[in-house]
Every structure is written in C-alpha cells, then in structure tokens.
C-alpha cells in the first residue's frame, strides 16, 4: 500500500493535524528539564493512543506538533489527550507548577488538518463520480 496512507481493521486513512497550544497566561516555562520531560510524555502518549508524531517543536511559551491519528480519534479528543495527560503528569512531577499556575495549559488550542490533496481536487473527484456510476 502507498505509504501516504495508514490502515486499521476497518479503514484506510490519512488524518494529519497541526496542533498547537500554550501554557496558561502564555508563561515561558517550557524550558530545560520541563521541556525535556514534556517531549518524552508527548511521545509516550502518542504511542499509547496509536498516534504518530511527525514533528514536534517546544518553545518556552507554546507547543507545535504535526501528528497523525486514526479515524476513531476526533481532533478535539486528540488535543485533550495530549494536553490532559501532560498537565497531570507534569504537575505531579514538578510540584511548583501547582502553585505557579491554576492550570498548566490554556483552555484554547489550534488544530488544523493537513492534506495531500486540495479542496478543489476533492470537489472535482466527487463531482466526477456521477459519470463513473
């Protein structure tokens, strides 16, 4: 099979996302050991939920991730899995975070889909299905 696609028991898919989020109040805390541990935890969570991280950049005040997941994981759930797990783990391992911030991550995040074909190509393909019936 073409390596652009993944498979599970019921589907062939290519669901890739750009996910970004930041600490509460955009605090510049993602440095040194906290950054290193966050990176490890993100890869661990990805493996657990059968997602694949293609790229990851952790800046002092935000995180950018290029991640691929299967159709059983809605984009909002994917973001919640990464943010919730890392918040819980980091606040346990770095107790100063609990007194420094009311919660580790801002409630908001950005998620955008990444595709191999354009919207126009998909529309054209669907429109052409009438003639192939």
KATANOR-V488731 format. One record per residue. N is the residue number from 1. OMEGA is omega as a letter, one per 30 degrees, with the letter a starting at -180 (none if undefined). Layout:
# KATANOR-V488731
n omega
N OMEGA
N OMEGA
This chain:
# KATANOR-V488731
n omega
1 l
2 a
3 l
4 a
5 l
6 l
7 l
8 a
9 a
10 a
11 l
12 a
13 l
14 a
15 a
16 a
17 l
18 a
19 l
20 l
21 a
22 l
23 l
24 a
25 a
26 l
27 a
28 a
29 a
30 a
31 l
32 a
33 l
34 l
35 a
36 a
37 l
38 l
39 l
40 a
41 l
42 l
43 l
44 l
45 l
46 l
47 a
48 a
49 l
50 l
51 l
52 l
53 l
54 l
55 a
56 l
57 l
58 l
59 a
60 a
61 l
62 a
63 l
64 a
65 l
66 a
67 l
68 a
69 l
70 a
71 l
72 a
73 l
74 a
75 l
76 l
77 l
78 l
79 a
80 l
81 a
82 a
83 a
84 a
85 a
86 l
87 a
88 a
89 a
90 l
91 l
92 a
93 a
94 a
95 l
96 l
97 a
98 a
99 a
100 a
101 l
102 l
103 a
104 a
105 l
106 l
107 a
108 l
109 l
110 l
111 l
112 l
113 l
114 a
115 l
116 a
117 a
118 l
119 a
120 l
121 l
122 l
123 l
124 l
125 a
126 l
127 a
128 a
129 l
130 a
131 a
132 a
133 none
